[in-house]
Amino acid sequence: FGDPGTESWILECDGAALNV
Amino acid sequence: FDGGATHIDGSYFEGGGQVVRNAVALASITGQKLRISDVRANRRPSGLAYQHCTGVELVTRICDGVVGGAAVGSTEVRLAPGTIVPGRYVADPGTAGATALLAQAALPCLLLAGPLQNGGEEMEALGKGGGASAAAKERSGTESGFEQEGKAGEHVTASVSLVDYADDTEQEEAGPSHKEGMGAGKEGSAVTGGGFSSLLLRGGTDASKAPPIDYIKEVLFPTVKRLLGVELEMHVKRRGFYPKGNGELTVTITKSVERGKCLPAFSLTERGNVTSVHVRAFTAGALPQHVSEEMLQSARAVLDSFFSSPAFASPPPVQYESVRETPESAFGNGAGILLLAETSTGCRLAGSRVLERGQKGADAGREAAEDLVGDLRSGGCVDRYLQDQLVVFMAAAEGTSRLLIGRPTLHTCTAVWVAESMASARFRLLTHDGQPATNLLR
């Protein structure tokens, strides 16, 4: 279904490694 | 307050309640002081509404912080966070303010809180004496003050502020409807259980301009559990609708991140094939059941058309369910629909609608189905509503996370901006072949 690759993107994040 | 505080312009990007929720959640996790100006500048009326106040107050309590400006109509919020304290918290905006949004705001903090440190005894003491409430009142000196002090066996309610997802104006115009007042605080003996943090939330479960609680339960929670290795449970005791709210639910974190550890990075980039779709419509109160039948019929027409495409050699099974809520399971009048698609790789995408006043059931069903179909067509692993809700978890995580999304929404761009402003997280948008597409994000 659909056409992956034409209307989707990779959201990539270098996390901040937060803790408490 | 302002010394060293991170400033967030609340009018930027989406400019609504989401900025407030994400900013206070990240402030509580980072321990950074926060000042948000021009709160909900893009909404009418601007400033905090009841549900936003409650969310700010709830997070303030969880992080044992000090808050200023957490009052209805306030256009500036200041938060000096303390240390996140695991506990059993209760929040009640006293309106139909969305419980889903309260859960969203509190969840990142509670996932990092670790187990209860004193086996729940601390909470009991709070409930009996109202000591924490009084202490918090003294510390925070909120404008609105605490509405109630705790009594033995009762929830301790604190003062509150405001509300919303995109624009909760409608729900908030009615003001508090609960005579006991709005609030957010720790609670006493009403939520029992083991040594885990929990939330008892009251208000609207199915409110316009906010995700329905079924979406949080069926999409956000399972996805967070799968990606982060935590365990969450939600029990919806009673639905509540505009204008009176009075819904009630509990969220229990039965497995959080070990205190001092970070959330793990995750990768969700393989969508797989749709293996099933479950469509559930409900009516409650004065709304007749044929409304849910209308929602199902129009949703079915959209799904039938989509799955009849030659692209589907074997369309997935689609299950339709019409639910008539009882006086015990729902307070007031309302209706809604949720279409949940599951894929072979474990992705969960959904479309949903809460029936608006005067709206035809058929229109709500069609719109919800068109949302889902549009997101399935895009090829992403998440629907348009989940993409921004995962940003805060990516920002807090240790390592690099990747998420296959459809076209970035304004809410997602806003969440990214807040996360980068509040933490050292850095986001990129890439095409499938790894090329930067940051103009879409920024």
Chai-1 contact restraints between the chains, C-beta under 6 A:
chainA,res_idxA,chainB,res_idxB,connection_type,confidence,min_distance_angstrom,max_distance_angstrom,comment,restraint_id
A,F1,B,A311,contact,1.0,0.0,6.0,A-B,restraint_1
A,F1,B,L376,contact,1.0,0.0,6.0,A-B,restraint_2
A,G2,B,L376,contact,1.0,0.0,6.0,A-B,restraint_3
A,G2,B,R377,contact,1.0,0.0,6.0,A-B,restraint_4
A,G2,B,G379,contact,1.0,0.0,6.0,A-B,restraint_5
A,P4,B,G379,contact,1.0,0.0,6.0,A-B,restraint_6
A,G5,B,H432,contact,1.0,0.0,6.0,A-B,restraint_7
A,E7,B,S378,contact,1.0,0.0,6.0,A-B,restraint_8
A,E7,B,G406,contact,1.0,0.0,6.0,A-B,restraint_9
A,S8,B,S378,contact,1.0,0.0,6.0,A-B,restraint_10
A,S8,B,G379,contact,1.0,0.0,6.0,A-B,restraint_11
A,S8,B,G380,contact,1.0,0.0,6.0,A-B,restraint_12
A,S8,B,L404,contact,1.0,0.0,6.0,A-B,restraint_13
A,S8,B,G406,contact,1.0,0.0,6.0,A-B,restraint_14
A,W9,B,I405,contact,1.0,0.0,6.0,A-B,restraint_15
A,W9,B,L429,contact,1.0,0.0,6.0,A-B,restraint_16
A,W9,B,A437,contact,1.0,0.0,6.0,A-B,restraint_17
A,I10,B,R402,contact,1.0,0.0,6.0,A-B,restraint_18
A,I10,B,L404,contact,1.0,0.0,6.0,A-B,restraint_19
A,I10,B,L430,contact,1.0,0.0,6.0,A-B,restraint_20
A,L11,B,L403,contact,1.0,0.0,6.0,A-B,restraint_21
A,L11,B,I405,contact,1.0,0.0,6.0,A-B,restraint_22
A,L11,B,L429,contact,1.0,0.0,6.0,A-B,restraint_23
A,E12,B,R402,contact,1.0,0.0,6.0,A-B,restraint_24
A,E12,B,R428,contact,1.0,0.0,6.0,A-B,restraint_25
A,E12,B,L430,contact,1.0,0.0,6.0,A-B,restraint_26
A,C13,B,M394,contact,1.0,0.0,6.0,A-B,restraint_27
A,C13,B,S401,contact,1.0,0.0,6.0,A-B,restraint_28
A,C13,B,A425,contact,1.0,0.0,6.0,A-B,restraint_29
A,C13,B,F427,contact,1.0,0.0,6.0,A-B,restraint_30
A,D14,B,T400,contact,1.0,0.0,6.0,A-B,restraint_31
A,D14,B,R426,contact,1.0,0.0,6.0,A-B,restraint_32
A,G15,B,A265,contact,1.0,0.0,6.0,A-B,restraint_33
A,G15,B,A397,contact,1.0,0.0,6.0,A-B,restraint_34
A,G15,B,E398,contact,1.0,0.0,6.0,A-B,restraint_35
A,G15,B,G399,contact,1.0,0.0,6.0,A-B,restraint_36
A,G15,B,A425,contact,1.0,0.0,6.0,A-B,restraint_37
A,A16,B,A395,contact,1.0,0.0,6.0,A-B,restraint_38
A,A16,B,A423,contact,1.0,0.0,6.0,A-B,restraint_39
A,A16,B,S424,contact,1.0,0.0,6.0,A-B,restraint_40
A,A16,B,A425,contact,1.0,0.0,6.0,A-B,restraint_41
A,A17,B,C262,contact,1.0,0.0,6.0,A-B,restraint_42
A,A17,B,E398,contact,1.0,0.0,6.0,A-B,restraint_43
A,L18,B,I29,contact,1.0,0.0,6.0,A-B,restraint_44
A,L18,B,T30,contact,1.0,0.0,6.0,A-B,restraint_45
A,L18,B,A396,contact,1.0,0.0,6.0,A-B,restraint_46
A,N19,B,G260,contact,1.0,0.0,6.0,A-B,restraint_47
A,N19,B,K261,contact,1.0,0.0,6.0,A-B,restraint_48
A,N19,B,C262,contact,1.0,0.0,6.0,A-B,restraint_49
A,V20,B,I84,contact,1.0,0.0,6.0,A-B,restraint_50
A,V20,B,L112,contact,1.0,0.0,6.0,A-B,restraint_51
